Amino acid sequence: MLQRGRREGVGNRGAEGKKRNPGLKIPKEAFEQPQTSSTPPRDLDSKACISIGEENFEVKADDLEPISELGRGAYGVVEKMRHMPSGQIMAVKVE
């Protein structure tokens, strides 16, 4: 009968039988977020028209006030922003 199991030195145990730590060490600096600017970037389209419920708004980049960063990924940063004229809170992809 064939026995299934681990060979010596394979798996989580080394040749001496001690359990190895399989964890990956990542420095704390990798998780730190850079400071975001307090003004919207100027490379955005200057304005956009959006509808929220029954209301239509013209949103200009200059009318947006950053509140906080919601997330970041390979394709940019999403920030929580306030449209100053209307008071509406929205998520805006900025990069």
Backbone as XML, in Angstrom:
<?xml version="1.0"?>
<chain id="A" units="angstrom">
  <residue number="1" name="MET">
    <atom name="N" x="0.850" y="-1.172" z="0.000"/>
    <atom name="CA" x="0.000" y="0.000" z="0.000"/>
    <atom name="C" x="0.899" y="1.240" z="0.000"/>
  </residue>
  <residue number="2" name="LEU">
    <atom name="N" x="0.537" y="2.221" z="-0.802"/>
    <atom name="CA" x="1.292" y="3.464" z="-0.844"/>
    <atom name="C" x="0.919" y="4.330" z="0.337"/>
  </residue>
  <residue number="3" name="GLN">
    <atom name="N" x="1.901" y="4.924" z="0.933"/>
    <atom name="CA" x="1.628" y="5.838" z="2.032"/>
    <atom name="C" x="1.691" y="7.259" z="1.515"/>
  </residue>
  <residue number="4" name="ARG">
    <atom name="N" x="0.697" y="8.020" z="1.884"/>
    <atom name="CA" x="0.703" y="9.431" z="1.541"/>
    <atom name="C" x="1.099" y="10.206" z="2.776"/>
  </residue>
  <residue number="5" name="GLY">
    <atom name="N" x="1.916" y="11.165" z="2.596"/>
    <atom name="CA" x="2.343" y="11.971" z="3.732"/>
    <atom name="C" x="3.446" y="12.902" z="3.313"/>
  </residue>
  <residue number="6" name="ARG">
    <atom name="N" x="4.021" y="13.494" z="4.277"/>
    <atom name="CA" x="5.076" y="14.466" z="3.999"/>
    <atom name="C" x="6.421" y="13.772" z="3.968"/>
  </residue>
  <residue number="7" name="ARG">
    <atom name="N" x="7.212" y="14.218" z="3.039"/>
    <atom name="CA" x="8.591" y="13.749" z="3.014"/>
    <atom name="C" x="9.399" y="14.634" z="3.949"/>
  </residue>
  <residue number="8" name="GLU">
    <atom name="N" x="10.503" y="14.134" z="4.371"/>
    <atom name="CA" x="11.352" y="14.919" z="5.270"/>
    <atom name="C" x="11.814" y="16.189" z="4.560"/>
  </residue>
  <residue number="9" name="GLY">
    <atom name="N" x="11.676" y="17.321" z="5.238"/>
    <atom name="CA" x="12.114" y="18.590" z="4.675"/>
    <atom name="C" x="11.096" y="19.243" z="3.759"/>
  </residue>
  <residue number="10" name="VAL">
    <atom name="N" x="9.919" y="18.654" z="3.627"/>
    <atom name="CA" x="8.879" y="19.216" z="2.756"/>
    <atom name="C" x="7.722" y="19.679" z="3.622"/>
  </residue>
  <residue number="11" name="GLY">
    <atom name="N" x="7.059" y="20.720" z="3.229"/>
    <atom name="CA" x="5.920" y="21.226" z="3.993"/>
    <atom name="C" x="6.357" y="22.313" z="4.949"/>
  </residue>
  <residue number="12" name="ASN">
    <atom name="N" x="5.748" y="22.337" z="6.126"/>
    <atom name="CA" x="6.042" y="23.386" z="7.093"/>
    <atom name="C" x="7.178" y="23.021" z="8.044"/>
  </residue>
  <residue number="13" name="ARG">
    <atom name="N" x="7.758" y="21.856" z="7.893"/>
    <atom name="CA" x="8.812" y="21.447" z="8.821"/>
    <atom name="C" x="10.136" y="21.340" z="8.069"/>
  </residue>
  <residue number="14" name="GLY">
    <atom name="N" x="11.180" y="21.790" z="8.702"/>
    <atom name="CA" x="12.519" y="21.711" z="8.124"/>
    <atom name="C" x="13.114" y="20.335" z="8.338"/>
  </residue>
  <residue number="15" name="ALA">
    <atom name="N" x="14.345" y="20.159" z="7.939"/>
    <atom name="CA" x="15.017" y="18.869" z="8.062"/>
    <atom name="C" x="15.154" y="18.445" z="9.519"/>
  </residue>
  <residue number="16" name="GLU">
    <atom name="N" x="15.248" y="19.401" z="10.441"/>
    <atom name="CA" x="15.390" y="19.083" z="11.860"/>
    <atom name="C" x="14.042" y="18.821" z="12.520"/>
  </residue>
  <residue number="17" name="GLY">
    <atom name="N" x="12.944" y="18.974" z="11.804"/>
    <atom name="CA" x="11.627" y="18.759" z="12.377"/>
    <atom name="C" x="11.041" y="19.983" z="13.043"/>
  </residue>
  <residue number="18" name="LYS">
    <atom name="N" x="11.753" y="21.113" z="13.023"/>
    <atom name="CA" x="11.237" y="22.347" z="13.620"/>
    <atom name="C" x="10.249" y="22.987" z="12.660"/>
  </residue>
  <residue number="19" name="LYS">
    <atom name="N" x="9.177" y="23.494" z="13.209"/>
    <atom name="CA" x="8.176" y="24.157" z="12.379"/>
    <atom name="C" x="8.706" y="25.514" z="11.931"/>
  </residue>
  <residue number="20" name="ARG">
    <atom name="N" x="8.624" y="25.779" z="10.625"/>
    <atom name="CA" x="9.066" y="27.062" z="10.081"/>
    <atom name="C" x="7.929" y="28.062" z="10.133"/>
  </residue>
  <residue number="21" name="ASN">
    <atom name="N" x="8.279" y="29.325" z="10.239"/>
    <atom name="CA" x="7.283" y="30.394" z="10.207"/>
    <atom name="C" x="7.005" y="30.731" z="8.745"/>
  </residue>
  <residue number="22" name="PRO">
    <atom name="N" x="5.801" y="30.441" z="8.240"/>
    <atom name="CA" x="5.511" y="30.686" z="6.825"/>
    <atom name="C" x="5.163" y="32.143" z="6.526"/>
  </residue>
  <residue number="23" name="GLY">
    <atom name="N" x="5.137" y="33.009" z="7.549"/>
    <atom name="CA" x="4.702" y="34.391" z="7.368"/>
    <atom name="C" x="5.662" y="35.218" z="6.529"/>
  </residue>
  <residue number="24" name="LEU">
    <atom name="N" x="5.108" y="36.193" z="5.868"/>
    <atom name="CA" x="5.875" y="37.138" z="5.069"/>
    <atom name="C" x="6.026" y="38.408" z="5.876"/>
  </residue>
  <residue number="25" name="LYS">
    <atom name="N" x="7.234" y="38.903" z="5.988"/>
    <atom name="CA" x="7.464" y="40.118" z="6.766"/>
    <atom name="C" x="7.328" y="41.325" z="5.849"/>
  </residue>
  <residue number="26" name="ILE">
    <atom name="N" x="6.388" y="42.207" z="6.159"/>
    <atom name="CA" x="6.161" y="43.431" z="5.396"/>
    <atom name="C" x="6.415" y="44.599" z="6.334"/>
  </residue>
  <residue number="27" name="PRO">
    <atom name="N" x="7.290" y="45.526" z="5.938"/>
    <atom name="CA" x="7.575" y="46.663" z="6.824"/>
    <atom name="C" x="6.349" y="47.544" z="7.013"/>
  </residue>
  <residue number="28" name="LYS">
    <atom name="N" x="6.248" y="48.170" z="8.192"/>
    <atom name="CA" x="5.110" y="49.048" z="8.498"/>
    <atom name="C" x="4.984" y="50.182" z="7.496"/>
  </residue>
  <residue number="29" name="GLU">
    <atom name="N" x="6.106" y="50.637" z="6.958"/>
    <atom name="CA" x="6.088" y="51.758" z="6.018"/>
    <atom name="C" x="5.251" y="51.444" z="4.779"/>
  </residue>
  <residue number="30" name="ALA">
    <atom name="N" x="5.128" y="50.173" z="4.425"/>
    <atom name="CA" x="4.358" y="49.795" z="3.239"/>
    <atom name="C" x="2.876" y="50.106" z="3.409"/>
  </residue>
  <residue number="31" name="PHE">
    <atom name="N" x="2.408" y="50.210" z="4.645"/>
    <atom name="CA" x="0.996" y="50.463" z="4.898"/>
    <atom name="C" x="0.682" y="51.934" z="5.145"/>
  </residue>
  <residue number="32" name="GLU">
    <atom name="N" x="1.699" y="52.772" z="5.234"/>
    <atom name="CA" x="1.466" y="54.192" z="5.482"/>
    <atom name="C" x="0.989" y="54.868" z="4.208"/>
  </residue>
  <residue number="33" name="GLN">
    <atom name="N" x="-0.001" y="55.730" z="4.334"/>
    <atom name="CA" x="-0.564" y="56.447" z="3.195"/>
    <atom name="C" x="0.090" y="57.820" z="3.082"/>
  </residue>
  <residue number="34" name="PRO">
    <atom name="N" x="0.450" y="58.232" z="1.869"/>
    <atom name="CA" x="0.992" y="59.583" z="1.716"/>
    <atom name="C" x="-0.096" y="60.622" z="1.956"/>
  </residue>
  <residue number="35" name="GLN">
    <atom name="N" x="0.308" y="61.814" z="2.355"/>
    <atom name="CA" x="-0.642" y="62.898" z="2.592"/>
    <atom name="C" x="-1.282" y="63.309" z="1.274"/>
  </residue>
  <residue number="36" name="THR">
    <atom name="N" x="-2.586" y="63.509" z="1.291"/>
    <atom name="CA" x="-3.272" y="63.975" z="0.089"/>
    <atom name="C" x="-3.354" y="65.489" z="0.129"/>
  </residue>
  <residue number="37" name="SER">
    <atom name="N" x="-3.431" y="66.080" z="-1.040"/>
    <atom name="CA" x="-3.505" y="67.538" z="-1.097"/>
    <atom name="C" x="-4.890" y="68.001" z="-0.668"/>
  </residue>
  <residue number="38" name="SER">
    <atom name="N" x="-4.985" y="69.242" z="-0.217"/>
    <atom name="CA" x="-6.262" y="69.764" z="0.256"/>
    <atom name="C" x="-7.058" y="70.436" z="-0.856"/>
  </residue>
  <residue number="39" name="THR">
    <atom name="N" x="-6.517" y="70.468" z="-2.068"/>
    <atom name="CA" x="-7.248" y="71.057" z="-3.188"/>
    <atom name="C" x="-7.427" y="70.012" z="-4.277"/>
  </residue>
  <residue number="40" name="PRO">
    <atom name="N" x="-8.525" y="70.073" z="-5.006"/>
    <atom name="CA" x="-8.732" y="69.107" z="-6.087"/>
    <atom name="C" x="-7.656" y="69.270" z="-7.159"/>
  </residue>
  <residue number="41" name="PRO">
    <atom name="N" x="-7.241" y="68.177" z="-7.789"/>
    <atom name="CA" x="-6.244" y="68.301" z="-8.842"/>
    <atom name="C" x="-6.795" y="69.089" z="-10.025"/>
  </residue>
  <residue number="42" name="ARG">
    <atom name="N" x="-5.947" y="69.824" z="-10.696"/>
    <atom name="CA" x="-6.370" y="70.693" z="-11.798"/>
    <atom name="C" x="-6.468" y="69.959" z="-13.125"/>
  </residue>
  <residue number="43" name="ASP">
    <atom name="N" x="-6.049" y="68.684" z="-13.182"/>
    <atom name="CA" x="-6.125" y="67.978" z="-14.451"/>
    <atom name="C" x="-7.485" y="67.311" z="-14.670"/>
  </residue>
  <residue number="44" name="LEU">
    <atom name="N" x="-8.438" y="67.537" z="-13.772"/>
    <atom name="CA" x="-9.795" y="67.033" z="-13.959"/>
    <atom name="C" x="-10.484" y="67.826" z="-15.056"/>
  </residue>
  <residue number="45" name="ASP">
    <atom name="N" x="-11.526" y="67.226" z="-15.649"/>
    <atom name="CA" x="-12.375" y="68.040" z="-16.509"/>
    <atom name="C" x="-12.886" y="69.167" z="-15.630"/>
  </residue>
  <residue number="46" name="SER">
    <atom name="N" x="-13.053" y="70.343" z="-16.199"/>
    <atom name="CA" x="-13.410" y="71.496" z="-15.369"/>
    <atom name="C" x="-14.810" y="71.396" z="-14.794"/>
  </residue>
  <residue number="47" name="LYS">
    <atom name="N" x="-15.712" y="70.660" z="-15.460"/>
    <atom name="CA" x="-17.066" y="70.545" z="-14.910"/>
    <atom name="C" x="-17.741" y="69.280" z="-15.425"/>
  </residue>
  <residue number="48" name="ALA">
    <atom name="N" x="-18.770" y="68.876" z="-14.709"/>
    <atom name="CA" x="-19.581" y="67.721" z="-15.088"/>
    <atom name="C" x="-20.996" y="67.964" z="-14.591"/>
  </residue>
  <residue number="49" name="CYS">
    <atom name="N" x="-21.971" y="67.419" z="-15.300"/>
    <atom name="CA" x="-23.369" y="67.506" z="-14.868"/>
    <atom name="C" x="-23.764" y="66.162" z="-14.278"/>
  </residue>
  <residue number="50" name="ILE">
    <atom name="N" x="-24.331" y="66.190" z="-13.073"/>
    <atom name="CA" x="-24.764" y="64.955" z="-12.425"/>
    <atom name="C" x="-26.198" y="65.110" z="-11.950"/>
  </residue>
  <residue number="51" name="SER">
    <atom name="N" x="-26.877" y="63.982" z="-11.800"/>
    <atom name="CA" x="-28.242" y="63.961" z="-11.270"/>
    <atom name="C" x="-28.250" y="63.128" z="-10.006"/>
  </residue>
  <residue number="52" name="ILE">
    <atom name="N" x="-28.829" y="63.688" z="-8.950"/>
    <atom name="CA" x="-29.016" y="62.963" z="-7.695"/>
    <atom name="C" x="-30.493" y="63.059" z="-7.382"/>
  </residue>
  <residue number="53" name="GLY">
    <atom name="N" x="-31.170" y="61.921" z="-7.490"/>
    <atom name="CA" x="-32.624" y="61.938" z="-7.319"/>
    <atom name="C" x="-33.251" y="62.783" z="-8.410"/>
  </residue>
  <residue number="54" name="GLU">
    <atom name="N" x="-34.053" y="63.754" z="-8.024"/>
    <atom name="CA" x="-34.708" y="64.650" z="-8.976"/>
    <atom name="C" x="-33.892" y="65.906" z="-9.257"/>
  </residue>
  <residue number="55" name="GLU">
    <atom name="N" x="-32.767" y="66.075" z="-8.563"/>
    <atom name="CA" x="-31.980" y="67.298" z="-8.707"/>
    <atom name="C" x="-30.828" y="67.108" z="-9.691"/>
  </residue>
  <residue number="56" name="ASN">
    <atom name="N" x="-30.570" y="68.143" z="-10.485"/>
    <atom name="CA" x="-29.429" y="68.166" z="-11.401"/>
    <atom name="C" x="-28.435" y="69.208" z="-10.905"/>
  </residue>
  <residue number="57" name="PHE">
    <atom name="N" x="-27.147" y="68.850" z="-10.942"/>
    <atom name="CA" x="-26.098" y="69.748" z="-10.479"/>
    <atom name="C" x="-25.027" y="69.877" z="-11.544"/>
  </residue>
  <residue number="58" name="GLU">
    <atom name="N" x="-24.473" y="71.071" z="-11.665"/>
    <atom name="CA" x="-23.257" y="71.255" z="-12.437"/>
    <atom name="C" x="-22.130" y="71.301" z="-11.417"/>
  </residue>
  <residue number="59" name="VAL">
    <atom name="N" x="-21.242" y="70.346" z="-11.503"/>
    <atom name="CA" x="-20.145" y="70.229" z="-10.544"/>
    <atom name="C" x="-18.864" y="70.703" z="-11.210"/>
  </residue>
  <residue number="60" name="LYS">
    <atom name="N" x="-18.240" y="71.700" z="-10.620"/>
    <atom name="CA" x="-16.948" y="72.204" z="-11.094"/>
    <atom name="C" x="-15.874" y="71.758" z="-10.106"/>
  </residue>
  <residue number="61" name="ALA">
    <atom name="N" x="-14.681" y="71.493" z="-10.622"/>
    <atom name="CA" x="-13.577" y="71.049" z="-9.760"/>
    <atom name="C" x="-13.304" y="72.056" z="-8.653"/>
  </residue>
  <residue number="62" name="ASP">
    <atom name="N" x="-13.435" y="73.345" z="-8.954"/>
    <atom name="CA" x="-13.177" y="74.381" z="-7.944"/>
    <atom name="C" x="-14.225" y="74.403" z="-6.834"/>
  </residue>
  <residue number="63" name="ASP">
    <atom name="N" x="-15.391" y="73.791" z="-7.072"/>
    <atom name="CA" x="-16.469" y="73.778" z="-6.081"/>
    <atom name="C" x="-16.389" y="72.585" z="-5.134"/>
  </residue>
  <residue number="64" name="LEU">
    <atom name="N" x="-15.368" y="71.733" z="-5.283"/>
    <atom name="CA" x="-15.255" y="70.528" z="-4.467"/>
    <atom name="C" x="-14.285" y="70.744" z="-3.316"/>
  </residue>
  <residue number="65" name="GLU">
    <atom name="N" x="-14.725" y="70.331" z="-2.125"/>
    <atom name="CA" x="-13.889" y="70.410" z="-0.927"/>
    <atom name="C" x="-13.584" y="68.986" z="-0.458"/>
  </residue>
  <residue number="66" name="PRO">
    <atom name="N" x="-12.306" y="68.587" z="-0.417"/>
    <atom name="CA" x="-11.962" y="67.241" z="0.046"/>
    <atom name="C" x="-12.305" y="67.059" z="1.527"/>
  </residue>
  <residue number="67" name="ILE">
    <atom name="N" x="-12.857" y="65.890" z="1.847"/>
    <atom name="CA" x="-13.183" y="65.551" z="3.237"/>
    <atom name="C" x="-12.218" y="64.479" z="3.741"/>
  </residue>
  <residue number="68" name="SER">
    <atom name="N" x="-12.123" y="63.374" z="2.985"/>
    <atom name="CA" x="-11.218" y="62.296" z="3.379"/>
    <atom name="C" x="-10.972" y="61.387" z="2.186"/>
  </residue>
  <residue number="69" name="GLU">
    <atom name="N" x="-9.950" y="60.562" z="2.320"/>
    <atom name="CA" x="-9.654" y="59.572" z="1.293"/>
    <atom name="C" x="-10.465" y="58.319" z="1.584"/>
  </residue>
  <residue number="70" name="LEU">
    <atom name="N" x="-11.150" y="57.806" z="0.561"/>
    <atom name="CA" x="-11.936" y="56.587" z="0.728"/>
    <atom name="C" x="-11.137" y="55.346" z="0.352"/>
  </residue>
  <residue number="71" name="GLY">
    <atom name="N" x="-10.259" y="55.482" z="-0.615"/>
    <atom name="CA" x="-9.469" y="54.327" z="-1.027"/>
    <atom name="C" x="-8.531" y="54.671" z="-2.158"/>
  </residue>
  <residue number="72" name="ARG">
    <atom name="N" x="-7.597" y="53.753" z="-2.390"/>
    <atom name="CA" x="-6.664" y="53.950" z="-3.495"/>
    <atom name="C" x="-6.350" y="52.601" z="-4.104"/>
  </residue>
  <residue number="73" name="GLY">
    <atom name="N" x="-6.039" y="52.640" z="-5.372"/>
    <atom name="CA" x="-5.722" y="51.415" z="-6.089"/>
    <atom name="C" x="-4.805" y="51.711" z="-7.257"/>
  </residue>
  <residue number="74" name="ALA">
    <atom name="N" x="-4.676" y="50.737" z="-8.132"/>
    <atom name="CA" x="-3.763" y="50.861" z="-9.263"/>
    <atom name="C" x="-4.169" y="51.967" z="-10.226"/>
  </residue>
  <residue number="75" name="TYR">
    <atom name="N" x="-5.443" y="52.321" z="-10.255"/>
    <atom name="CA" x="-5.919" y="53.296" z="-11.233"/>
    <atom name="C" x="-6.268" y="54.649" z="-10.638"/>
  </residue>
  <residue number="76" name="GLY">
    <atom name="N" x="-5.958" y="54.886" z="-9.391"/>
    <atom name="CA" x="-6.188" y="56.208" z="-8.835"/>
    <atom name="C" x="-6.638" y="56.194" z="-7.391"/>
  </residue>
  <residue number="77" name="VAL">
    <atom name="N" x="-7.032" y="57.377" z="-6.930"/>
    <atom name="CA" x="-7.463" y="57.599" z="-5.551"/>
    <atom name="C" x="-8.906" y="58.072" z="-5.579"/>
  </residue>
  <residue number="78" name="VAL">
    <atom name="N" x="-9.719" y="57.550" z="-4.674"/>
    <atom name="CA" x="-11.106" y="58.004" z="-4.548"/>
    <atom name="C" x="-11.216" y="58.781" z="-3.245"/>
  </residue>
  <residue number="79" name="GLU">
    <atom name="N" x="-11.709" y="60.005" z="-3.351"/>
    <atom name="CA" x="-11.858" y="60.858" z="-2.173"/>
    <atom name="C" x="-13.322" y="61.186" z="-1.934"/>
  </residue>
  <residue number="80" name="LYS">
    <atom name="N" x="-13.655" y="61.317" z="-0.665"/>
    <atom name="CA" x="-14.970" y="61.806" z="-0.266"/>
    <atom name="C" x="-14.892" y="63.325" z="-0.323"/>
  </residue>
  <residue number="81" name="MET">
    <atom name="N" x="-15.796" y="63.953" z="-1.112"/>
    <atom name="CA" x="-15.749" y="65.405" z="-1.285"/>
    <atom name="C" x="-17.132" y="66.017" z="-1.101"/>
  </residue>
  <residue number="82" name="ARG">
    <atom name="N" x="-17.135" y="67.289" z="-0.742"/>
    <atom name="CA" x="-18.376" y="68.051" z="-0.577"/>
    <atom name="C" x="-18.473" y="69.044" z="-1.729"/>
  </residue>
  <residue number="83" name="HIS">
    <atom name="N" x="-19.627" y="69.046" z="-2.401"/>
    <atom name="CA" x="-19.901" y="70.053" z="-3.426"/>
    <atom name="C" x="-20.402" y="71.274" z="-2.669"/>
  </residue>
  <residue number="84" name="MET">
    <atom name="N" x="-19.581" y="72.313" z="-2.606"/>
    <atom name="CA" x="-19.852" y="73.478" z="-1.753"/>
    <atom name="C" x="-21.182" y="74.175" z="-2.056"/>
  </residue>
  <residue number="85" name="PRO">
    <atom name="N" x="-21.543" y="74.443" z="-3.306"/>
    <atom name="CA" x="-22.809" y="75.157" z="-3.546"/>
    <atom name="C" x="-24.051" y="74.391" z="-3.081"/>
  </residue>
  <residue number="86" name="SER">
    <atom name="N" x="-24.046" y="73.056" z="-3.208"/>
    <atom name="CA" x="-25.240" y="72.279" z="-2.863"/>
    <atom name="C" x="-25.130" y="71.570" z="-1.523"/>
  </residue>
  <residue number="87" name="GLY">
    <atom name="N" x="-23.905" y="71.389" z="-1.023"/>
    <atom name="CA" x="-23.712" y="70.641" z="0.216"/>
    <atom name="C" x="-23.723" y="69.134" z="0.017"/>
  </residue>
  <residue number="88" name="GLN">
    <atom name="N" x="-23.875" y="68.665" z="-1.214"/>
    <atom name="CA" x="-23.904" y="67.229" z="-1.497"/>
    <atom name="C" x="-22.532" y="66.612" z="-1.228"/>
  </residue>
  <residue number="89" name="ILE">
    <atom name="N" x="-22.543" y="65.421" z="-0.641"/>
    <atom name="CA" x="-21.324" y="64.660" z="-0.402"/>
    <atom name="C" x="-21.240" y="63.605" z="-1.497"/>
  </residue>
  <residue number="90" name="MET">
    <atom name="N" x="-20.056" y="63.450" z="-2.087"/>
    <atom name="CA" x="-19.905" y="62.481" z="-3.175"/>
    <atom name="C" x="-18.504" y="61.895" z="-3.171"/>
  </residue>
  <residue number="91" name="ALA">
    <atom name="N" x="-18.360" y="60.768" z="-3.843"/>
    <atom name="CA" x="-17.052" y="60.149" z="-4.042"/>
    <atom name="C" x="-16.534" y="60.594" z="-5.401"/>
  </residue>
  <residue number="92" name="VAL">
    <atom name="N" x="-15.265" y="60.997" z="-5.441"/>
    <atom name="CA" x="-14.661" y="61.492" z="-6.676"/>
    <atom name="C" x="-13.326" y="60.789" z="-6.887"/>
  </residue>
  <residue number="93" name="LYS">
    <atom name="N" x="-13.155" y="60.197" z="-8.066"/>
    <atom name="CA" x="-11.868" y="59.606" z="-8.420"/>
    <atom name="C" x="-10.969" y="60.740" z="-8.884"/>
  </residue>
  <residue number="94" name="VAL">
    <atom name="N" x="-9.820" y="60.905" z="-8.231"/>
    <atom name="CA" x="-9.003" y="62.081" z="-8.497"/>
    <atom name="C" x="-7.699" y="61.790" z="-9.227"/>
  </residue>
  <residue number="95" name="GLU">
    <atom name="N" x="-7.270" y="60.588" z="-9.370"/>
    <atom name="CA" x="-6.022" y="60.315" z="-10.100"/>
    <atom name="C" x="-6.197" y="59.144" z="-11.006"/>
  </residue>
</chain>
